[in-house]
């Protein structure tokens, strides 16, 4: 530890004291006292106290080894739609699962997604696929990581449809679903969400992945 010294004026001088010098001495002593208090408090003042700045560390929350985390219940989750996207006739809509509880929980696999008409009647079930044109798991992956949701975090699954008719008579089969019914993995309770999801082909849903987009990290 480098000592912050208090400067003193020379002793034994017979000349009258200069008031300006006294004021400067008071300012020096005041500054020295402030620096000394910062040194004691552990503040980083490199030029005055010496040494190098202290590094800071980021604490990452993880599950201790051997601790079992339960699957998320419906009451722990807030289900919402994320930011949608489209490309070359394909439309993607992330379905987000926010952990609004104070307990860590997990989501594993696919949510159930049913397409509804305006009256709330189920018209179709989303096909469960690992990935599609708009995202999901990397191509070829068949084993999915469990999504661990700490309080305040989110995971998402991509719902994917198409808006380009396929075949000569396909235009009559295209429909825009105005709502969906979403059931989180390992639960039996569903939430209804308003949506505009085209279905020129059968809609698909991909696995739940940690993060707001439903996209797995690419290598």
C-alpha positions, 0 to 999 in steps of 0.5 A, spaced: 500 500 500 502 506 498 502 512 503 499 518 501 503 523 505 501 530 508 505 535 505 508 540 510 511 547 509 519 549 511 520 550 519 524 556 522 523 561 517 523 568 520 519 572 514 512 573 515 507 568 513 504 569 506 497 569 507 496 566 500 501 560 501 497 559 508 491 558 503 495 554 498 497 549 504 490 548 507 488 546 500 494 541 499 492 538 506 485 538 504 487 534 498 491 530 501 486 528 506 481 526 501 486 522 497 488 518 504 481 517 505 480 514 498 486 509 499 483 507 505 476 506 502 480 501 497 478 506 491 482 506 485 486 512 484 492 510 480 495 517 480 495 519 487 495 512 491 499 508 486 498 501 484 493 498 478 485 499 478 482 493 481 479 488 476 471 486 477 468 480 476 461 478 473 457 473 477 454 467 473 448 464 476 448 457 475 445 450 478 449 447 483 451 440 482 446 435 484 440 440 485 434 438 481 430 443 478 423 442 476 419 443 470 416 450 469 408 450 471 403 454 467 403 459 473 410 461 473 410 463 465 408 469 462 407 467 454 407 472 449 409 473 442 416 476 440 418 480 434 416 476 427 420 476 421 419 473 414 423 471 408 422 468 401 415 466 403 416 464 410 414 467 416 416 466 423 413 468 430 417 466 436 413 464 442 416 467 448 416 463 455 418 468 461 419 466 468 415 471 472 416 467 478 422 467 484 424 460 482 428 457 477 425 452 472 426 448 466 422 447 459 424 441 455 422 440 448 416 442 444 410 447 446 403 445 443 400 450 438 393 449 435 391 454 430 384 457 431 379 461 427 375 467 429 370 463 433 376 459 437 375 453 433 381 449 432 383 448 425 390 445 425 395 443 430 402 445 428 407 440 426 413 439 431 420 439 427 427 441 430 428 446 425 425 450 418 427 455 413 426 461 419 430 457 424 430 453 430 435 448 432 441 447 427 440 442 421 441 435 423 440 436 431 435 431 434 437 431 441 435 438 444 438 441 450 433 443 456 432 450 457 433 452 464 429 459 466 432 463 472 427 468 475 426 474 470 429 470 464 426 467 457 426 462 452 422 461 446 420 457 440 419 459 433 412 458 430 413 458 422 408 458 416 408 460 409 404 465 405 406 463 398 401 458 395 404 451 392 401 448 386 395 450 381 390 449 386 393 451 393 391 458 393 384 456 395 387 452 401 391 458 404 388 461 410 391 466 415 390 464 422 387 470 427 389 466 433 393 460 436 392 456 443 399 455 446 401 449 451 408 450 454 412 443 454 410 438 460 403 442 462 396 441 460 394 449 461 394 453 454 394 461 453 390 464 447 394 469 443 392 473 437 396 472 431 396 473 423 399 467 421 399 464 414 398 457 412 399 456 405 402 450 408 402 446 414 404 450 420 410 448 424 413 449 431 420 448 433 423 446 440 424 451 446 431 454 446 433 459 451 433 466 449 428 471 446 428 469 439 428 461 438 434 461 434 439 456 437 447 459 437 450 457 430 457 455 431 
